[in-house]
Amino acid sequence: MEMKPLLIATAMALAIAMPAASQDSVSMSDNTEMAAILAADQAVRQDFAAILAGGRENAVRLHAEDAVRRAQVKALLDAGALRTAADFYAAALVYQHGDTAQDYLMAHTLAVAALGEGSTESPWLAAATLDRYLQKIGQPQIYGTQTLVRRGERPTREPFDHALIPDSIRKVLNVSTRAAEEARHAAETSADQPATPQ
């Protein structure tokens, strides 16, 4: 008599557990809408020379198109439609083409989410988007992934906190080592110095 209630309880427990187990075993597919948004984002950037040649008008158009793509990504995020490493990585790429601190912080968060889902492409992007965010809020970058180009000046990675991030982390995030960054900085600095008369 006691065996029958035990069997019933076991059967019920298995029946309840089955849907959860089957949900875990179903692999999620990448979001095709997100893939299309990324494809559009990348397509307009294929010919950078043409973008520059188009002057201000092209830049304004690209800026407006980028804003539309970010809004589309936000709608997908709000709907919970992005779930895979590829989805988050694609979304991060779109957001890093923004122009506000919030855009760059969202791009960084999405790159970290992609890492959490197993992306092998996201380490550098996670570092680069954090550098962009730091630059935007007036702080030195910490990985040295961003080059600033100001009219009439040499391109530079400064301000850059060269000492903060150790090489062990730099290697994980696929950014250049301290020695490589110091050599680059020395080369930039020496190029700025006037030649001494011989």
Residue pairs with C-beta under 8 A, 6 or more apart in sequence:
28 83
28 84
29 84
30 84
30 86
30 87
31 76
31 81
31 82
31 83
31 84
31 87
33 72
33 76
33 81
34 73
34 76
34 81
34 82
34 87
34 90
34 91
35 86
35 90
37 69
37 72
37 73
37 90
37 94
38 90
38 93
38 94
40 65
40 69
41 66
41 69
41 93
41 94
41 97
42 93
44 51
44 62
44 65
45 51
50 58
51 58
51 59
51 62
52 58
54 61
63 99
66 94
66 97
66 98
69 94
69 97
70 94
70 95
70 97
70 98
70 103
73 82
73 91
73 94
73 95
76 82
76 87
76 91
77 91
81 87
82 88
82 91
83 117
84 117
85 114
85 115
85 117
85 118
85 119
85 122
86 114
86 119
87 114
88 110
88 111
88 113
88 114
88 117
88 119
88 122
89 110
89 111
89 114
89 119
89 121
89 122
89 125
91 110
92 107
92 108
92 110
92 111
92 113
92 114
92 122
92 125
92 126
92 129
93 107
93 125
95 103
95 104
95 106
95 107
95 110
95 129
96 103
96 104
96 107
96 125
96 128
96 129
96 132
98 104
98 106
98 107
100 136
101 133
101 136
101 137
104 129
104 130
104 132
104 133
104 136
105 129
105 133
107 125
107 129
107 132
107 133
108 126
108 129
108 130
108 133
111 122
111 125
111 126
111 129
112 122
112 126
114 121
114 122
114 125
115 122
115 123
115 126
123 172
123 173
123 174
124 145
124 173
124 174
124 175
126 173
127 143
127 145
127 173
127 174
127 175
128 143
128 145
128 146
130 141
130 142
130 143
131 141
131 142
131 143
131 144
131 145
131 146
132 141
132 146
134 140
134 141
134 142
135 141
135 146
135 148
139 159
140 158
140 159
140 160
140 161
141 157
141 159
141 160
141 161
142 160
142 161
142 164
142 165
143 165
143 170
143 173
143 175
144 157
144 160
144 162
144 175
144 176
144 181
144 184
145 175
146 157
147 155
147 156
147 157
148 155
148 156
148 157
148 158
149 155
154 188
154 191
154 192
156 188
157 181
157 184
157 185
157 188
158 185
160 181
160 185
162 178
162 181
162 182
162 185
163 178
165 175
166 178
167 177
167 178
167 179
170 176
170 177
170 178
171 177
176 184
